[in-house]
Amino acid sequence: MKHVKYGKCVRCGKTYAAVPDLTTCECGGILDIIYDYESIKARLTKEVLANRAERSMWRYRELLPIEETTAPTPLRVGWSPLYEEPRLAQQLGLGRLFVKDDGQNPTASLKDRASAMAVAKAREAGARVIACSSTGNAASSLAGNAAAAGLSTYIFVPSRAPKGKVAQLMTFGATVISVQGSYEETFELSKQAIDKWGWYNRNAAINPYLSEGKKTVALEIMEQLNWEVPDYIAISVGDGCTIAGLWKGLKDLHAIGFIDRLPRLISAQAAGCCPLNRAIESGMPWEPMEENTLADSIAVGVPRNAEKALMAIRESGGLTVNVTDEEIMAAQQLLGRTCGVFGEPAGVTGTAGVKKLCEAGKIGRDDTVVSVVTGNGLKDVANAIAACGDPITIPSDMNRLLAAFAGKGIGAEGV
């Protein structure tokens, strides 16, 4: 990889050769992949990119840590739609609002980007088995992408993982271990098993290549906006890998001259599990929290990528916002009814945060905001059903229909 220099520890600065099975620094710090931007600029221009037929995350190969001979992974990951939503922007009091629907990835979450990268690097390493711990989406994305590539997976999930996500895992042929404990306990067991059997490690904040996959959401957003930088990009935050990847992608584009400034990030966490936002707001080191939220994908009381995530929020001059479960579920319905986008609770937490910041007057009419929906609502239908209530249920009888409409205040035209 001539365009990749090395992996560099964000804690102590030590560098490592960018081998396919790269993990953490000997000091325990997380590595950052460092690129040769001059080499990239010599090969990648906006014109080259505009003429590229590839419509997936692999259209950005020059900005990804893969060999030139490494084939794209089988599933189409990335190039999810970016919708402008003027009605919702007006309702919230924003200048412009865009919604990036990453729930349209193959296994219905942004985590497909990281898992596709993990599969590509596992192939380079000659591995046949990949493993990880996950609250759900990383697991299902890994199982699906690995299955398409002919690799086996061992997945460790906390027992609270939604049944829909576990069903995905089983359908994709993964060996699933449901751990009776927290995400932290799940992670520790997966780490021991990976060390024992030598599986390729897809765990967040252990494998530094995962953020490089996730950063492609930033590359897409900026290209879809024709390189016009928004004021803010909002995203839900759990273990910190996604917001760290988002920021890395933006900095890469700035370094090669594709954008002339950087947006501010909005870090949205569940109020019942917000260790990273709490650290920013208090100015103190982060501390573990209980995982008290229905937004399972961001219910991470011990974030594994705290260093990179906190760095991203601070470097961007970002905003933090903590939203209750009630505010999250209200945002799910708001997105559905105004935009036709169905996000899972963790997936809509960024939008819930945008709404709360608008109400607090921290962002408004002069601002352009992109909100990333990180996962599809079908991942967790139980909470959506509980929030929406029951449908009208009647026999096939027009008089009963009219009576039911009258009871709900629905007029003669059915509106």
C-alpha positions as CSV (number, residue, x, y, z in Angstrom):
1,M,0.0,0.0,0.0
2,K,2.1,2.8,-1.3
3,H,-0.4,5.5,-0.2
4,V,-0.4,4.2,3.4
5,K,2.5,5.2,5.7
6,Y,1.8,3.3,8.9
7,G,-0.4,2.9,11.9
8,K,0.2,5.4,14.7
9,C,-0.8,5.1,18.3
10,V,-3.1,8.0,19.3
11,R,-1.8,7.7,22.9
12,C,2.0,7.4,22.7
13,G,2.8,8.1,19.0
14,K,4.5,4.8,18.3
15,T,4.2,3.6,14.7
16,Y,3.6,0.2,13.2
17,A,3.8,-1.3,9.7
18,A,0.3,-1.4,8.2
19,V,0.0,-5.2,8.0
20,P,-3.5,-6.7,7.5
21,D,-3.9,-8.1,11.0
22,L,-2.8,-4.8,12.8
23,T,-4.4,-4.3,16.2
24,T,-3.6,-2.0,19.1
25,C,-0.3,-0.5,20.4
26,E,1.7,-2.3,23.0
27,C,0.8,0.6,25.4
28,G,-2.9,-0.3,24.9
29,G,-3.6,2.8,22.7
30,I,-5.7,2.7,19.5
31,L,-3.9,3.1,16.2
32,D,-4.7,5.6,13.5
33,I,-3.9,4.8,9.9
34,I,-1.7,7.5,8.4
35,Y,-1.7,8.2,4.7
36,D,0.7,9.8,2.2
37,Y,-1.6,12.6,1.0
38,E,0.8,13.8,-1.7
39,S,0.7,10.4,-3.3
40,I,-3.1,10.3,-3.1
41,K,-3.4,13.8,-4.6
42,A,-1.3,12.8,-7.6
43,R,-3.8,10.0,-8.4
44,L,-7.2,11.1,-7.1
45,T,-9.0,14.3,-8.3
46,K,-12.6,15.3,-8.2
47,E,-12.8,14.7,-12.0
48,V,-11.4,11.2,-11.7
49,L,-14.0,10.4,-9.0
50,A,-16.9,11.9,-10.9
51,N,-16.1,9.7,-13.9
52,R,-15.9,6.5,-11.8
53,A,-18.7,4.0,-12.4
54,E,-18.3,2.2,-9.0
55,R,-21.2,3.1,-6.7
56,S,-20.1,1.7,-3.4
57,M,-17.6,2.5,-0.7
58,W,-14.9,1.1,-2.9
59,R,-15.1,4.1,-5.2
60,Y,-12.7,5.8,-2.7
61,R,-10.0,3.2,-3.0
62,E,-7.2,5.7,-3.0
63,L,-8.3,6.8,0.5
64,L,-8.7,3.3,1.9
65,P,-6.0,1.1,3.4
66,I,-6.2,-1.8,0.9
67,E,-3.9,-3.2,-1.6
68,E,-4.4,-2.3,-5.3
69,T,-5.0,-6.0,-6.0
70,T,-7.6,-6.4,-3.3
71,A,-11.0,-7.1,-4.8
72,P,-14.1,-5.3,-3.6
73,T,-16.2,-7.3,-1.2
74,P,-19.3,-9.1,-2.8
75,L,-22.1,-7.1,-1.2
76,R,-22.8,-3.5,-2.4
77,V,-21.9,-1.5,0.7
78,G,-22.2,2.3,0.7
79,W,-23.5,5.0,-1.6
80,S,-26.7,5.2,0.5
81,P,-29.0,8.1,-0.4
82,L,-28.7,11.6,1.0
83,Y,-32.1,13.3,1.0
84,E,-32.7,17.0,1.4
85,E,-35.7,17.4,3.8
86,P,-37.1,21.0,3.5
87,R,-40.3,20.3,5.3
88,L,-38.6,18.9,8.4
89,A,-36.0,21.7,8.2
90,Q,-38.8,24.2,8.3
91,Q,-40.5,22.4,11.2
92,L,-37.3,22.3,13.2
93,G,-36.3,25.8,12.4
94,L,-33.2,25.0,10.4
95,G,-31.8,26.6,7.3
96,R,-31.3,23.3,5.4
97,L,-31.5,19.7,6.6
98,F,-30.1,16.6,4.8
99,V,-30.8,13.0,6.0
100,K,-28.3,10.3,5.1
101,D,-30.1,6.9,5.2
102,D,-27.4,4.4,5.9
103,G,-30.1,1.8,6.9
104,Q,-30.1,1.0,3.2
105,N,-26.9,-0.9,3.4
106,P,-27.0,-4.7,2.7
107,T,-27.6,-5.7,6.4
108,A,-29.4,-2.4,7.1
109,S,-26.8,-0.4,9.1
110,L,-23.7,1.8,8.7
111,K,-21.7,-1.0,10.3
112,D,-21.6,-2.7,6.9
113,R,-18.9,-0.2,6.0
114,A,-16.6,-1.4,8.8
115,S,-17.4,-5.1,8.3
116,A,-16.7,-4.9,4.5
117,M,-13.3,-3.4,5.4
118,A,-12.7,-6.2,7.9
119,V,-13.5,-8.8,5.3
120,A,-11.2,-7.2,2.8
121,K,-8.3,-7.1,5.3
122,A,-9.1,-10.7,6.5
123,R,-8.7,-11.8,2.9
124,E,-5.4,-10.0,2.7
125,A,-4.3,-11.8,5.9
126,G,-5.3,-15.2,4.5
127,A,-7.8,-15.6,7.4
128,R,-10.8,-18.0,7.1
129,V,-12.6,-17.0,10.3
130,I,-13.6,-13.6,11.7
131,A,-15.0,-12.8,15.1
132,C,-16.3,-9.9,17.1
133,S,-18.5,-8.8,20.0
134,S,-21.4,-6.5,19.3
135,T,-24.6,-5.0,20.6
136,G,-26.2,-6.2,17.3
137,N,-25.4,-4.3,14.2
138,A,-21.7,-4.9,13.9
139,A,-22.5,-8.6,14.4
140,S,-25.1,-8.8,11.7
141,S,-23.1,-6.8,9.3
142,L,-20.0,-8.9,9.8
143,A,-22.0,-12.2,9.5
144,G,-23.6,-11.0,6.2
145,N,-20.5,-9.6,4.6
146,A,-18.4,-12.6,5.7
147,A,-21.0,-15.1,4.4
148,A,-21.0,-13.4,1.0
149,A,-17.2,-13.8,0.9
150,G,-17.2,-17.4,2.0
151,L,-15.7,-16.7,5.5
152,S,-16.9,-18.2,8.8
153,T,-17.9,-16.0,11.8
154,Y,-18.1,-16.3,15.5
155,I,-20.3,-13.6,17.1
156,F,-20.6,-12.6,20.7
157,V,-23.7,-10.6,21.7
158,P,-25.2,-9.5,25.0
159,S,-28.4,-11.4,25.8
160,R,-30.4,-8.1,25.5
161,A,-29.6,-7.9,21.7
162,P,-32.9,-7.6,19.7
163,K,-34.3,-10.8,18.3
164,G,-34.3,-9.3,14.8
165,K,-30.6,-8.8,14.8
166,V,-29.9,-12.3,16.3
167,A,-32.2,-13.7,13.5
168,Q,-30.0,-12.0,10.9
169,L,-26.9,-13.6,12.5
170,M,-28.4,-17.1,12.5
171,T,-29.6,-16.7,8.9
172,F,-26.2,-15.7,7.8
173,G,-24.8,-18.9,9.3
174,A,-22.8,-17.3,12.1
175,T,-22.0,-19.2,15.3
176,V,-23.7,-17.0,17.8
177,I,-22.8,-16.8,21.5
178,S,-25.4,-14.9,23.6
179,V,-23.6,-13.7,26.7
180,Q,-25.6,-13.3,29.9
181,G,-24.1,-9.9,30.9
182,S,-23.2,-6.4,29.8
183,Y,-21.5,-5.4,26.5
184,E,-18.3,-5.1,28.5
185,E,-18.5,-8.7,29.7
186,T,-19.4,-9.8,26.1
187,F,-16.4,-8.0,24.7
188,E,-14.0,-9.6,27.3
189,L,-15.2,-13.1,26.4
190,S,-14.8,-12.4,22.7
191,K,-11.3,-11.1,23.3
192,Q,-10.3,-14.3,25.2
193,A,-11.8,-16.5,22.5
194,I,-10.1,-14.6,19.7
195,D,-6.7,-14.8,21.5
196,K,-7.2,-18.5,22.1
197,W,-8.1,-19.6,18.5
198,G,-6.4,-16.9,16.5
199,W,-9.5,-15.6,14.6
200,Y,-9.3,-12.4,12.6
201,N,-10.4,-9.7,15.0
202,R,-13.2,-7.3,13.9
203,N,-13.7,-5.8,17.3
204,A,-14.3,-2.1,17.5
205,A,-11.2,0.0,18.7
206,I,-9.0,-3.1,18.4
207,N,-8.8,-3.3,14.6
208,P,-7.8,0.2,13.4
209,Y,-9.1,-0.5,9.8
210,L,-12.7,-0.4,10.9
211,S,-12.8,3.3,11.3
212,E,-11.3,3.5,7.8
213,G,-14.4,1.7,6.5
214,K,-16.8,3.9,8.5
215,K,-15.2,7.1,7.3
216,T,-16.6,6.4,3.8
217,V,-19.9,7.8,5.1
218,A,-18.2,11.2,5.3
219,L,-16.7,10.8,1.9
220,E,-20.1,10.1,0.4
221,I,-21.9,12.9,2.2
222,M,-19.4,15.5,0.9
223,E,-19.5,14.1,-2.7
224,Q,-23.3,14.0,-2.6
225,L,-23.3,17.7,-1.4
226,N,-21.0,18.5,-4.3
227,W,-18.2,19.3,-1.8
228,E,-20.2,22.1,-0.2
229,V,-19.4,21.7,3.5
230,P,-22.4,21.8,5.9
231,D,-22.2,23.6,9.3
232,Y,-22.9,20.4,11.3
233,I,-23.0,16.6,10.9
234,A,-25.0,14.8,13.5
235,I,-24.5,11.2,14.4
236,S,-25.4,8.8,17.2
237,V,-22.5,7.7,19.4
238,G,-21.9,4.5,21.3
239,D,-18.4,3.0,21.5
240,G,-17.1,6.0,19.6
241,C,-15.8,4.3,16.4
242,T,-18.4,5.8,14.1
243,I,-18.0,9.4,15.0
244,A,-14.2,8.9,15.0
245,G,-14.4,7.4,11.5
246,L,-16.7,10.3,10.3
247,W,-14.1,12.8,11.5
248,K,-11.2,10.9,9.9
249,G,-13.0,11.0,6.5
250,L,-13.6,14.7,6.7
251,K,-10.0,15.4,7.7
252,D,-8.7,13.2,4.8
253,L,-10.8,15.2,2.3
254,H,-9.5,18.5,3.8
255,A,-5.9,17.2,3.6
256,I,-6.2,16.4,-0.2
257,G,-8.0,19.7,-0.9
258,F,-11.4,18.4,-1.8
259,I,-13.1,20.6,0.9
260,D,-11.9,23.9,2.1
261,R,-13.1,23.7,5.7
262,L,-14.4,21.2,8.2
263,P,-17.9,21.0,9.7
264,R,-18.7,20.8,13.4
265,L,-19.8,17.4,14.7
266,I,-22.9,16.8,16.8
267,S,-22.4,13.9,19.2
268,A,-25.8,12.5,20.2
269,Q,-26.0,9.9,23.0
270,A,-28.8,8.4,24.9
271,A,-29.3,10.1,28.3
272,G,-29.2,6.8,30.0
273,C,-25.8,5.9,28.6
274,C,-23.7,8.9,27.7
275,P,-20.1,8.5,29.1
276,L,-18.4,10.3,26.2
277,N,-20.7,13.3,26.1
278,R,-20.5,13.5,29.9
279,A,-16.7,13.7,29.7
280,I,-16.9,16.5,27.2
281,E,-19.5,18.4,29.2
282,S,-17.7,18.0,32.5
283,G,-14.1,18.4,31.3
284,M,-13.2,15.3,33.2
285,P,-12.0,11.9,32.0
286,W,-14.7,9.6,30.9
287,E,-16.1,7.1,33.4
288,P,-18.2,3.9,32.8
289,M,-22.0,4.2,32.9
290,E,-24.8,1.7,33.2
291,E,-26.5,0.9,29.9
292,N,-30.0,2.3,30.5
293,T,-31.5,2.9,27.1
294,L,-33.6,1.1,24.6
295,A,-31.3,2.2,21.8
296,D,-29.3,-1.0,22.1
297,S,-26.8,-0.2,19.3
298,I,-25.4,2.7,21.3
299,A,-25.9,1.2,24.8
300,V,-22.2,1.1,25.5
301,G,-21.3,1.9,29.1
302,V,-17.5,1.3,28.5
303,P,-16.7,2.9,25.1
304,R,-13.9,1.2,23.3
305,N,-12.9,4.1,21.1
306,A,-13.1,6.9,23.7
307,E,-9.8,8.5,22.8
308,K,-10.5,8.9,19.1
309,A,-14.2,9.9,19.7
310,L,-13.4,12.6,22.3
311,M,-10.6,13.9,20.0
312,A,-13.1,14.1,17.1
313,I,-15.7,16.1,19.1
314,R,-13.1,18.5,20.5
315,E,-11.1,19.0,17.3
316,S,-14.3,19.9,15.4
317,G,-15.6,22.2,18.1
318,G,-18.5,19.9,18.2
319,L,-21.7,19.9,20.2
320,T,-22.9,17.2,22.6
321,V,-26.5,16.4,23.2
322,N,-28.1,13.7,25.3
323,V,-31.7,12.5,24.5
324,T,-34.1,10.5,26.5
325,D,-35.6,7.3,25.2
326,E,-38.9,9.2,24.8
327,E,-37.2,11.8,22.6
328,I,-35.5,9.1,20.6
329,M,-38.8,7.3,19.8
330,A,-40.5,10.7,19.0
331,A,-37.7,11.3,16.5
332,Q,-38.3,7.9,14.9
333,Q,-41.9,8.8,14.2
334,L,-40.9,12.4,13.1
335,L,-38.5,11.0,10.5
336,G,-41.0,8.5,9.3
337,R,-43.9,10.9,9.0
338,T,-42.0,13.8,7.4
339,C,-39.3,12.0,5.4
340,G,-40.4,8.4,4.9
341,V,-37.2,7.2,6.6
342,F,-37.6,4.3,9.1
343,G,-34.7,4.2,11.5
344,E,-34.1,2.1,14.5
345,P,-33.8,3.9,17.9
346,A,-30.0,4.2,17.8
347,G,-30.2,5.1,14.2
348,V,-32.4,8.1,14.8
349,T,-30.7,9.4,17.9
350,G,-28.7,11.9,15.8
351,T,-32.0,13.4,14.5
352,A,-33.4,13.4,18.1
353,G,-30.3,15.4,19.1
354,V,-30.7,17.9,16.2
355,K,-34.3,18.5,17.2
356,K,-33.3,19.1,20.9
357,L,-30.5,21.5,19.9
358,C,-33.0,23.4,17.7
359,E,-35.4,23.7,20.6
360,A,-32.6,24.9,22.8
361,G,-31.6,27.6,20.2
362,K,-28.1,26.2,19.8
363,I,-28.6,25.6,16.0
364,G,-31.2,27.3,13.7
365,R,-32.1,29.2,10.6
366,D,-28.6,30.0,9.5
367,D,-27.4,26.4,9.7
368,T,-27.1,23.6,7.3
369,V,-27.2,20.2,9.0
370,V,-26.7,16.6,7.9
371,S,-28.2,13.9,10.1
372,V,-27.0,10.4,9.6
373,V,-29.5,7.6,10.2
374,T,-27.2,4.7,11.1
375,G,-29.6,1.7,11.1
376,N,-33.0,0.6,9.7
377,G,-36.1,0.4,11.9
378,L,-36.8,-3.2,11.0
379,K,-33.8,-4.0,13.2
380,D,-36.0,-3.4,16.3
381,V,-39.7,-3.6,15.5
382,A,-40.7,-4.2,19.1
383,N,-40.0,-0.7,20.2
384,A,-41.5,0.8,17.1
385,I,-44.7,-1.1,17.7
386,A,-44.8,0.0,21.3
387,A,-44.3,3.6,20.3
388,C,-46.9,3.7,17.4
389,G,-49.8,1.9,19.1
390,D,-52.3,-0.4,17.5
391,P,-53.9,0.0,14.0
392,I,-57.6,0.4,13.4
393,T,-59.0,-3.1,13.6
394,I,-62.5,-3.7,12.3
395,P,-64.5,-6.3,10.4
396,S,-65.0,-5.8,6.6
397,D,-67.9,-3.4,7.2
398,M,-68.2,0.2,5.8
399,N,-70.4,1.4,8.6
400,R,-67.8,0.2,11.1
401,L,-65.1,1.9,9.1
402,L,-67.0,5.2,9.2
403,A,-67.6,4.8,12.9
404,A,-63.9,4.1,13.5
405,F,-62.9,7.2,11.4
406,A,-65.4,9.3,13.4
407,G,-63.9,8.1,16.6
408,K,-60.4,9.2,15.5
409,G,-61.6,12.5,14.0
410,I,-60.8,11.4,10.4
411,G,-62.9,13.4,7.9
412,A,-64.9,12.4,4.8
413,E,-61.8,12.3,2.5
414,G,-60.0,10.0,4.9
415,V,-57.7,12.8,6.2
